[in-house]
Amino acid sequence: MDARAKLKLLLPFLILLLAGGLYYSLVSSKTQRERPVLSEKVWQIAAIAAERRVLSPNVTLYGRVESPELLKAAAPGGGVVERVFVRNGARVDQGDPLVTMDQRDFSAALLRAQADQRDIDNQIVELGVRHRSNQAALETELELMSIAEAEVGRLLQLKKQDLSTDTALNSARSELAQRRLAVTARQLEIDSYPARLSTLKARRDRSQAELAEARLALERSHLKAPFDALISDVAVAAGDRVSVGEVLVSLFPLDSLEIRAHLPTSYIDSVQGAMAGGESLYARLLNRGDDRRFPLLRLAGEAEATGIDAYFGVEDGSAQFRPGELLALSLQLPAEADVFAIPYQAIYGNSRIYRIVDERLQAVEVKSIGQARNTDGSVLVLIRSEQIAPGDLIASTHLPNAVSGLKVERVEP
């Protein structure tokens, strides 16, 4: 084999050897970098020290203004509205006119009732006269019956002596029977007098009631305010035809307003205990700058799964409130001992907080008692838990990714 052939045979190996040496040279000359050291992220949060306190919690309630004494003045009878004196929202005094109906619709009924009354009175008088006449006639009927009986006796004696005929005797007996029937009929008239008189008196009583109703309807056709009130609705206008019982005007007393709010189940025991002990509870309006207090009057007779309705009194509030208005209230509950006050952002899901132990978060389950206002006006949540001791640090910064074990660093708020 000549040199040229050997060179062709060795050339691929020389190329591979050269490439390997070049690769080794490049790898050995590469700059070496230090691997980064991973460090745990530290979250900066604010914290407060737990302190046991005795505070009166507040609970926010949403109520509706109502009036249990809402009066719906209705038409006393069918007719036409003649005049309306008030408008919705007007304030009226006791005795002020509200609505007047056409008097002709009620005068006819009154005249009919008066005529029926006079008719029955006349029938009673007539019955008395007839009774006295029957009593006098009965005496005459008895005398005639006695004469007829004597005549029959006389003819019987004559018949025995063959001095009278059968025809005369039968005629006398027929006369006696007629006299006895007349006496019986007259006696029946006299005996039935008390029952007939009682029937007429009952009709007279019914007629008097109808007459009283007609007079009352006529009187009520002039609707007047029965007390100092506020008009809540006017349902008719002059010229409208209404039927009996149809509502014309709705109004309520100025001092009858109440606020009905739903009290959650978790606060029922506390409120009932305070009321049973004679303690007075009050609520205030939220977000209105109104310092008035609304006393808790009573709780509803029936509870629901979510709570019970509570009723608060409104004193001198008719000029400001109207039935149906929605209000936000803050009810101050009885004082609670051994509670912790924390800001709203420190609580998670209304039942969990995080305390700081060895610079890490630790979840603690708590019971929410209510809320209270701080001296600066901010709202605090009142909680209670046996796992919290005075002096424990409670995270007051709300972290969306808060979990037990999360490393934190406390900073000043």
SULTAUR-V512522 format. One record per run of one state. SS is the DSSP state (alpha for helix, beta for strand, coil for the rest). FROM is the first residue (numbers start at 1). TO is the last residue. Records with the same first field share a line. If there is no record, write none. Layout:
SS->FROM-TO, FROM-TO
This chain:
coil->1-2, 29-42, 46-46, 50-52, 68-70, 75-78, 85-90, 93-96, 102-103, 161-165, 192-192, 221-221, 225-228, 235-240, 243-246, 254-256, 277-281, 286-293, 300-303, 305-306, 314-325, 347-347, 349-351, 358-359, 366-366, 374-378, 385-392, 396-406, 411-413
alpha->3-28, 104-160, 166-191, 193-220, 265-276, 344-346
beta->43-45, 47-49, 53-67, 71-74, 79-84, 91-92, 97-101, 222-224, 229-234, 241-242, 247-253, 257-264, 282-285, 294-299, 304-304, 307-313, 326-343, 348-348, 352-357, 360-365, 367-373, 379-384, 393-395, 407-410
